[in-house]
Amino acid sequence: MANQLLCQLDSTDPDTLVSALMADSEDQSNAGLSRLQMWRDADRAGRVWILFDVHDRAKAEDWLQRAVADTHGRRAGVTSSAAHFLRTA
């Protein structure tokens, strides 16, 4: 079964957040993640959603820990986030 990772990020600076996520592509790839889609929430101006295909869950979990401190951290203005690993039904 395919696994995906859906991340929801709230930011005071969503433009910087999107740029940071795009610039993090190599680290995402090294963590076994392939970015499938990124959205800006239609109802919450500072909310960004990103969907990844997960090839290695352990590496993806390590990336999440690093990303919270770096990519999703202070430089991107992230105020809250949630991450969910999903399986195709």
For each residue, the residues with C-beta under 8 A, 3 or more apart:
1: 87 88
2: 53 87 88
3: 53 54 57 85 86 87
4: 36 51 52 53 54 85 86 87 88
5: 33 51 52 54 60 64 83 84 85 86
6: 49 50 51 52 83 84 86
7: 49 50 51 52 64 81 82 83 84
8: 47 48 49 81 82 83
9: 17 47 48 49 50 72 76 78 80 81
10: 44 46 47 78 79 80 81
11: 14 16 17 46 47 48 76 77 78 79
12: 46 77 79
13: 16 17 46 76 77
14: 11 17 18 40 45 46 47 48 77
15: 18 19
16: 11 13 19 20 75 76 77
17: 9 11 13 14 20 21 48 72 76 77 78
18: 14 15 21 22 38 40 48
19: 15 16 22 23
20: 16 17 23 24 71 72 75 76
21: 17 18 24 35 38 48 50 71 76
22: 18 19 25
23: 19 20
24: 20 21 27 28 67 71
25: 22 28 29 35
26: 29 30
27: 24 30 31 63 66 71
28: 24 25 31 33 34 35 52 63
29: 25 26 32 33 34
30: 26 27 59
31: 27 28 56 59 60 62 63
32: 29 54 55 56 57 59 60
33: 5 28 29 52 53 54 55 59 60 63
34: 28 29 52 53 55
35: 21 25 28 38 50 51 52
36: 4 51 52 53
37: 50 51
38: 18 21 35 48 49 50 51
39: 48 49 50
40: 14 18 47 48 49
41: 44 45 47 48 49
42:
43:
44: 10 41 47
45: 14 41
46: 10 11 12 13 14 79
47: 8 9 10 11 14 40 41 44
48: 8 9 11 14 17 18 21 38 39 40 41
49: 6 7 8 9 38 39 40 41
50: 6 7 9 21 35 37 38 39
51: 4 5 6 7 35 36 37 38
52: 4 5 6 7 28 33 34 35 36 60
53: 2 3 4 33 34 36
54: 3 4 5 32 33 57 60 85
55: 32 33 34
56: 31 32 59 60
57: 3 32 54 60 61 85
58: 61 62
59: 30 31 32 33 56 62 63
60: 5 31 32 33 52 54 56 57 63 64 85
61: 57 58 64 65
62: 31 58 59 65 66
63: 27 28 31 33 59 60 66 67
64: 5 7 60 61 67 68 83
65: 61 62 68 69
66: 27 62 63 69 70 71
67: 24 63 64 70 71 72 73
68: 64 65 72 73 81
69: 65 66 72 73
70: 66 67 73 75
71: 20 21 24 27 66 67 76
72: 9 17 20 67 68 69 76 78 81
73: 67 68 69 70 76 78
74: 77 78
75: 16 20 70
76: 9 11 13 16 17 20 21 71 72 73
77: 11 12 13 14 16 17 74
78: 9 10 11 17 72 73 74 81
79: 10 11 12 46
80: 9 10
81: 7 8 9 10 68 72 78
82: 7 8
83: 5 6 7 8 64
84: 5 6 7
85: 3 4 5 54 57 60
86: 3 4 5 6
87: 1 2 3 4
88: 1 2 4
89:
